[in-house]
């Protein structure tokens, strides 16, 4: 359920994520604004589905791994924490199974950790597993999102008319162009720590708020239903039980509010993560340009005339060659470029702060908060409704057996 929901939501909100990535890119002003007026260029809104292929391939396994790990970790932590009875009773009452079972009171030791801490630990564990699967797709996606494609006017009108409509979403040229920048597969995992550093506080902040808001809303609806509303009970709605539609609405509202707040708070980490992943993609271009610059400089040095004006000292020519060799070692040096590429998250954050200030660290924050509220609301509401429905069907099957 979580994998299908994630794939649907990614296709819906992907254009907003592309715009956010371009806004956070270090070359945003030179690529997507008019140099004279400073107005936003139309190129910012072109190719909004660039790089979607890698996301489609990674969304299903990463989302499945996240929710599988999250539910398993949450159940294990509740069991170790001494609160398994309360969590199981609450989950069974939410699914409507406990309404037909007699209540059994058993003495349980007091819980060591509060429930929000349990949810934060479970979501953090799940995020660490999910990010390891998602990092290569995220690196490819963000580098493909800023690839400049030729305008349709440069190609023939007959071919562009059919190709633009057919390959609007599934065009793989930008993804292949971004993949060509990487010289080693391990470079695709560059940015894992930055992605984890963004997603860990995001999920650790979102899921406790989400679980708390969802529990309060569902409990409020349950109490109103138990008070009696005098209407016919439909499918999936029993006495003291919240129906599928109400559960989906409550889950969507709680997920949207918690996701929006968490997204805005963690925007500075997201900006740093975007810069690191885009720098990983420019590594291959930097080394190739560095080699070409050194080759051009060596050719220029060897092509210099060997004869010297009368009276010029030999030491001057040797000194000039020494300066050229020093310049060649500086231009495009792999060591210097490797140091620049491997700048840590703290160094990247300090650079953004020094160059753009606090506004630079919150570039795309409003846009990220908006699409996270929309995506999380739809995503978790579909997942929660599907999960409860599958649990009920499983319970009915066991009862029949």
Secondary structure, 3 states (H helix, E strand, C coil): CHHHHHHHHHHHHHHHHHHHHHHHCCCHHHHHECCCCCCECHHHHCCCCCCHHHHHHHHHHHHHHHHHHHHHHHHHHHHHHCCHHHHHHHHHHHHCCHHHCCCCCCCCCCCCCCHHHHHHHHHHHHHHHHHHHHHHHHHHHHHHHCCCCCCHHHCCHHHHHHHHHHCCCCCCHHHHHHHCCCCCHHHHHCCHHHHHHHHHHHHHHHHHHHHHHHHHHHHHHHHHHHCCCCCCCCCCCCCCCCCHHHHHHHHHHHHHHHHHHHHHHCHHHHHHHHHHHHHHHHHHHHHHHHHHHHHHHHHHHHCCCCCCCCCCCHHHHHHHHHHHHHHHHHCCCHHHHHHHHCCCHHHHHHHHHHHHHHHHHCCCHHHHHHHHHHHHHHHHHHHHHHHHHHHHHHHHHHHHC
